Amino acid sequence: MSDELLGKYIAGEATADEQAAVRRWLSESPDHPAELARLERIWVAAGKRSGPTQAPAFDTDRAWQRLHGQMHRPAVSAEPTVQVPARRGLPGWWRVTRVAAVALLIGTVAFLTYQSYQNPNPIDPTTTTLLTQSTTNSTRRLTLPDGSTVLLNRQSSLRYPDAFDGETREVTLTGEAFFDVKPNANQPFIIHAQDTDVRVVGTSFGVRAYNRNVEVSVKTGRVVVRKQRQEVAVTPGQQVQVDSTADTLRRLPAFDANTLAYSTRRLQFTNQPLSGVIGTLSRYYGTDIQLSATQLRDCRLTAEFENESVETVLGIVAETLQLTVKPTGNGYVLSGTGCGPSAQ
């Protein structure tokens, strides 16, 4: 996996195909999620220390250049020596300035790298046996050491200890999962997802964290979502999303039950634009679905499906809106000239 693609993924700028490629890479080895988390910490460190006059939004190119340099910098001895050959005709003060600048540059890179390792993975591998479960093109149900259950969605991975012996129960998620946490007020359950923490005592909820735009949807109980110094309490029927661009938490205006369709196996649409319908179907079935014409985006659909195949669902959508559906090399395309009897 190229450094440039991982950098785009961390920055939240990867395309859908690029995100899928990274998720496949994450599922290929238990070491890959840890490597992505390490790069994420270096990225955050580089962004936070770029200077007091920097604009609040990330300068992606400059931050990635810093990250790339830290990943590939050569080993530096314990006592580095900087030699600057003197040039004839250069004033002495200029030679001193050059030496100081080079020393400052080396010190800055070393400090950033050191700081990134001062925030290690939340679960200490030196004292705990870690287990990693990953998925590719199907979901997987897991039972954790405390009896909590997790439904891991496609292209996802969960890392957790073989026993919850400390004061907290902590796991690390990359991708998407639905958690049904066994209550234990004396041992809170914490999910580390990208650079966001989700803290609960006992409840059921979904976490989507394929990139830094983490989303939390609560079914039962109470969940606290924390992003740096921000903290939001989320209750049943509420959703919170991390806006990685502004680096803030925000509540979504309405609860979308289809967000948890991978766990309920139910899809519900009420007078919803076809553009939103195919977006939900593409995400749920893990396939590419397109519209042949932009005017079809505003067609409206009211329908409900439960545990149906993508072919069945698209067939019903096409029949309802008087469209046609055709398979393509990597998905499906809906085409037609109107919206059928459901047109608004």
C-alpha positions in Angstrom: 0.0 0.0 0.0 1.5 3.3 -1.1 2.2 6.1 1.5 0.4 8.6 -0.7 -2.9 6.6 -0.7 -2.7 6.0 3.1 -2.1 9.8 3.5 -5.2 10.6 1.5 -7.2 8.0 3.5 -6.1 9.5 6.8 -6.9 13.0 5.6 -10.4 12.0 4.6 -9.7 12.8 0.9 -9.6 9.3 -0.6 -12.2 8.4 -3.2 -14.7 5.6 -2.6 -12.5 3.2 -4.6 -9.4 4.3 -2.8 -11.1 3.8 0.6 -12.2 0.3 -0.5 -8.5 -0.5 -1.4 -7.3 0.7 2.0 -10.0 -1.3 3.8 -8.9 -4.4 1.9 -5.3 -3.8 2.8 -6.3 -3.4 6.5 -8.0 -6.8 6.4 -5.0 -8.6 4.9 -2.9 -8.6 8.1 -3.4 -8.0 11.8 -0.4 -5.6 11.6 -2.0 -3.2 9.1 -4.5 -1.5 11.4 -1.8 -0.8 13.9 0.4 0.6 11.2 -2.5 2.9 10.0 -3.1 4.0 13.6 0.7 4.9 14.0 0.6 7.0 10.8 -2.6 8.7 12.1 -0.8 9.7 15.3 2.1 11.1 13.4 -0.3 13.0 11.1 -2.1 14.5 14.0 1.1 15.4 15.7 2.4 17.1 12.6 -0.8 19.1 12.1 -1.0 20.3 15.7 2.6 21.5 15.8 2.7 23.4 12.5 2.8 26.7 14.2 0.5 29.2 16.0 -0.3 31.2 12.9 -1.5 28.2 10.9 -5.2 28.3 9.7 -7.5 26.0 11.6 -8.0 23.7 8.5 -5.3 21.3 7.6 -2.9 22.1 4.7 -3.0 18.5 3.4 0.0 18.7 1.1 2.3 20.2 3.7 1.2 18.0 6.5 1.5 14.9 4.3 5.0 16.0 3.3 5.9 16.2 7.0 4.4 12.7 7.7 6.2 11.2 4.7 9.5 12.6 5.8 9.1 11.1 9.3 8.2 7.7 8.0 11.2 7.5 5.7 13.9 9.5 7.5 17.2 7.6 7.9 18.3 6.5 11.3 20.0 9.2 13.4 22.8 8.4 15.9 22.3 9.2 19.5 24.6 12.2 19.2 24.2 13.5 15.6 27.0 15.7 14.2 26.2 18.3 11.6 29.1 19.3 9.3 28.7 22.3 7.1 31.7 22.9 4.8 32.8 26.5 4.9 32.6 28.5 1.7 35.1 31.1 0.9 33.7 34.5 1.0 30.8 33.7 3.3 30.7 35.7 6.5 31.2 33.8 9.7 27.7 34.7 11.0 26.1 33.1 8.0 28.0 29.8 8.6 26.8 29.8 12.2 23.2 30.5 11.1 23.3 27.6 8.7 24.5 25.2 11.3 21.8 26.4 13.7 19.1 26.0 11.1 20.1 22.4 10.3 20.3 21.5 13.9 16.8 23.0 14.5 15.4 21.0 11.6 16.8 17.7 13.0 15.6 18.5 16.5 12.1 19.3 15.3 11.7 16.1 13.3 13.0 14.1 16.2 10.6 15.8 18.6 7.6 15.2 16.4 8.5 11.5 16.1 9.1 11.2 19.9 5.8 12.9 20.7 3.9 10.6 18.4 5.1 7.7 20.4 4.2 9.3 23.7 0.6 8.5 22.7 0.8 4.8 22.1 -2.0 2.5 21.2 -4.5 2.5 24.1 -4.0 -1.2 24.7 -0.4 -2.0 25.9 0.9 -5.0 23.9 3.7 -5.6 26.4 1.3 -6.5 29.2 -1.7 -7.8 27.3 -2.3 -10.5 24.7 -4.1 -8.7 21.8 -6.5 -10.4 19.4 -7.5 -9.0 16.1 -10.6 -9.9 14.1 -11.1 -8.7 10.5 -13.6 -9.0 7.7 -13.5 -8.6 4.0 -16.7 -9.0 2.0 -19.0 -10.3 4.8 -20.0 -9.4 8.4 -18.8 -11.3 11.5 -20.3 -11.6 14.9 -17.8 -11.6 17.9 -18.2 -12.3 21.6 -15.7 -10.3 23.7 -14.1 -11.6 27.0 -16.7 -9.7 29.1 -19.7 -11.2 27.2 -20.3 -8.1 25.1 -21.1 -8.9 21.4 -19.9 -7.1 18.3 -21.2 -7.3 14.7 -18.2 -6.4 12.5 -19.3 -5.0 9.2 -17.5 -5.5 5.9 -13.9 -4.3 5.4 -13.4 -3.8 9.2 -11.2 -4.9 12.0 -11.4 -4.9 15.8 -8.5 -5.3 18.2 -9.1 -6.2 21.8 -7.3 -7.9 24.7 -7.9 -11.6 25.6 -9.1 -10.4 29.1 -10.4 -7.1 30.5 -8.3 -6.9 33.6 -7.9 -3.2 34.1 -10.1 -0.4 35.2 -11.6 0.0 31.7 -12.5 -2.3 28.8 -10.8 -0.8 25.7 -10.9 -1.9 22.1 -9.7 -0.3 18.8 -12.0 -0.2 15.7 -11.1 0.4 12.1 -14.2 0.3 9.9 -17.7 -0.2 11.2 -19.3 -2.3 13.9 -22.5 -2.6 16.0 -21.8 -3.1 19.7 -24.1 -4.6 22.4 -22.1 -3.9 25.5 -22.6 -5.9 28.7 -23.3 -3.4 31.6 -20.5 -2.9 34.2 -20.5 0.5 36.0 -17.2 -0.3 37.6 -15.4 -0.9 34.3 -16.5 1.5 31.5 -16.2 0.3 27.9 -14.1 2.5 25.5 -13.8 2.3 21.8 -10.9 4.0 20.1 -11.8 4.9 16.5 -9.4 7.0 14.5 -8.8 9.9 16.9 -12.2 9.7 18.5 -13.2 7.9 21.7 -16.6 6.4 22.4 -17.3 5.7 26.1 -20.2 3.6 27.5 -21.2 1.5 30.5 -23.7 -0.8 28.9 -25.7 -0.1 25.8 -26.2 -0.9 22.1 -24.9 1.4 19.3 -23.1 1.5 16.0 -19.8 3.1 15.2 -18.7 3.9 11.6 -15.0 4.8 11.4 -13.6 4.0 8.0 -11.9 7.4 8.0 -11.7 10.4 10.3 -15.4 11.3 9.7 -16.5 9.0 12.6 -20.2 8.5 13.1 -22.0 7.1 16.2 -25.6 5.9 16.1 -27.3 4.9 19.5 -30.0 2.3 19.7 -30.3 1.9 23.5 -28.7 3.5 26.5 -26.3 6.5 26.7 -23.0 7.0 24.9 -20.4 9.7 25.3 -18.4 10.6 22.3 -15.1 12.5 22.8 -13.0 14.3 20.3 -10.0 16.0 21.8 -11.5 18.5 24.3 -15.1 18.2 23.0 -17.6 15.8 24.5 -21.2 15.0 23.5 -23.7 12.7 25.2 -25.8 10.7 22.7 -29.1 9.0 23.7 -31.4 6.5 21.8 -32.5 7.7 18.4 -29.6 10.2 18.1 -26.5 10.3 15.9 -23.3 12.3 16.2 -20.7 12.7 13.5 -17.1 14.0 13.6 -16.5 16.7 11.0 -12.9 16.1 10.2 -12.6 19.3 8.2 -13.6 21.5 11.2 -12.4 19.0 13.7 -15.6 19.2 15.6 -18.5 17.0 16.8 -22.0 17.7 15.5 -25.4 16.1 16.0 -27.2 15.0 12.9 -30.7 16.6 12.4 -32.5 13.3 12.0 -31.8 9.6 12.9 -31.3 7.5 9.8 -32.2 3.9 10.7 -30.6 2.7 7.5 -27.2 3.5 9.1 -27.6 0.3 11.2 -29.1 -1.8 8.4 -26.1 -4.1 8.4 -27.2 -5.2 11.8 -31.0 -5.1 11.4 -31.1 -6.3 7.8 -33.8 -3.8 7.2 -33.9 -0.9 4.8 -36.6 1.8 5.0 -37.2 4.7 2.6 -40.0 7.3 3.0 -40.4 9.7 0.1 -36.6 9.7 -0.2 -34.8 11.1 -3.3 -33.4 8.3 -5.5 -29.9 9.8 -5.1 -30.0 9.1 -1.4 -31.5 5.6 -1.9 -28.8 4.4 -4.2 -26.2 5.9 -1.8 -27.6 3.8 1.0 -27.9 0.7 -1.2 -24.3 1.1 -2.4 -23.0 1.3 1.1 -25.2 -1.5 2.4 -24.5 -4.0 -0.3 -20.9 -2.9 -0.9 -21.4 -2.4 -4.6 -21.4 0.5 -7.1 -24.9 1.7 -8.1 -25.2 4.6 -10.6 -28.0 6.6 -12.3 -27.8 7.1 -16.0 -29.2 10.7 -15.9 -29.1 13.5 -13.4 -32.8 14.1 -13.6 -33.4 10.7 -12.0 -31.7 11.9 -8.8 -34.9 13.7 -7.6 -37.2 10.7 -8.2 -38.9 9.8 -4.9 -39.2 6.3 -3.4 -41.2 4.9 -0.5 -40.4 1.3 0.2 -39.2 -1.2 2.8 -37.0 -4.2 2.4 -35.9 -6.9 4.8 -33.1 -9.3 4.2 -33.3 -9.1 0.4 -30.6 -9.4 -2.2 -29.4 -6.4 -4.1 -30.9 -7.8 -7.4 -34.3 -8.1 -5.8 -34.2 -4.6 -4.3 -33.0 -2.9 -7.5 -35.7 -4.8 -9.4 -38.4 -3.5 -7.2 -37.0 0.1 -7.3 -36.9 -0.1 -11.1 -40.4 -1.5 -11.4 -41.8 1.1 -9.0 -40.2 4.1 -10.8 -40.6 2.6 -14.3 -36.8 2.4 -14.8 -34.5 -0.3 -16.1 -31.6 -1.9 -14.2 -28.5 -3.4 -15.8 -25.4 -5.0 -14.3 -22.1 -3.4 -15.1 -18.6 -4.7 -14.6 -18.5 -3.6 -11.0 -22.1 -2.9 -10.0 -25.4 -1.7 -11.5 -26.9 1.2 -13.4 -30.5 2.5 -13.3 -31.7 4.2 -16.4 -35.0 5.7 -17.7 -36.7 8.9 -18.8 -39.0 9.6 -15.8 -39.9 8.7 -12.3 -43.0 6.6 -12.8 -46.1 7.0 -10.7 -44.0 8.0 -7.7 -42.8 11.2 -9.3 -43.4 14.3 -7.2 
